[in-house]
Amino acid sequence: MTTAQSSSDPTNTSRSSSQYGGHARFTIELEFVQMLANPQYLQHLADKKLLENEEFIAYLEYLQYFREPRYLRYLQYPGPTLRALELLQEERFRKDILSPEVMGRLFQEGLEASNST
């Protein structure tokens, strides 16, 4: 791996990589992106108006790198996590997640996905 590759690789946890509160940026991003598989957390983000914030929406777009096979392998529940990332790109969904019916449907889909593995 070249120096340029290692500095742009989110999994690079060397001392020179970005540290936040003693944790590598990739570790924090991995933990956050996995939380998106929880419909209640998505509803919480919408309730706090974060899903209306353009910078936050751009951050969600940035997290799409978890779709790449070299990062996908780190996800504990890739199906629901990637589905949430996909849905969060849609403005309509970012508003609809406040609905208990939508949250319930996502919860059910997540259960079915975890039982099918």
N, C-alpha and C positions, 0 to 999 in steps of 0.2 A: 504494500500500500504506500503510495507516495505521500509526501507531507501535505500536499494540497488535498488529497483524498481524506487523509486522517482528520484534518481540521474541519472538513465539511460533513463528516460522518457523525450523525447524532449519537451513535453508540460509543463514540470515542470518549472514554472516561478517564483519560490521562490527567495528570495534575494541571496541564495547560488548558484543558477543556473548561468551559463555563461551569462555575460552581455557584449554587444558590442555596444558602443555608447548609452548606456542607454536602450537598447532593449534586450529582451531575445533571445537567440540563435534560439529557435523554431520559434519565430515571424519573424526573419530575413529569416530563411530557408523557412517558409511558403510563405512569400512575393516573394522570389526568385523563388521557384518552380512554383508558379502561373504565373510568368512572362514567363515561358517556353511555355505556351499555345499560346503565341504571335509569329507567324512565322517571323515577322520582327525582333523581339528580337533574335530569333535563328539565323537568317541570320547575325545580328550584331555580335553575339558571334563567328560565323564562320569567318566573315570578320576580326575580331581582333585576329584570330588564337587561341582563347581559346579552341576550340573544337579539337585542335591538342595537347593540353597540357595534359600529363598523369595524373597529380595531379587533374586537373579539371575534367577529365573523371572519376577518382576515386570518386570525390565528387558527380558527377551525379549518380554514382552507389549507394553511401551512401543514397542519397535522395529517393531511392526506398522504404524506410520505409513509404512513403506517400501512398503506395498501401494498407497498413494494414487498416482495417475498423476503428480502433480507431483514425487514423490520416486522413483518407480519408474524413471524415465528415467535416474537416476544409477547404477543397478545394472548391472554388466558382464554378469553371468549371472543375470538375473531369475528364470528358471524354478527352477533348483536353490536359489537363495537363498531365495525365497519358500516353496518346498516345505520347506526346513529350518526356517524360522520357523514354519510351520504344524505340522510334526511335533513341534517342541520344546514346543508347547502341551500335548501329550499326555504324561501321566505315564508311561504304558507305554513309549512310545518313548524317553523320557529314560533308562529302565533298559535297554531292549533295544539301544541303540546300542553298548553294551559288547560285544555279540556280533559276531564277525568276519563272520558271514553277513549281518547287517543292514548293517554298514558296506560290505561288498562290493556288496550290492544297491543301496545309495545311490550308490556310486561308478559302477556300471554305468548307473543312471538318469541321472546327471549327464553321462556320456559320450554317451549317446543323445540327451539334450537339446541338448548342444553341437553334435553332428553334424547335427541336424535344422534348425539355423538357417542 
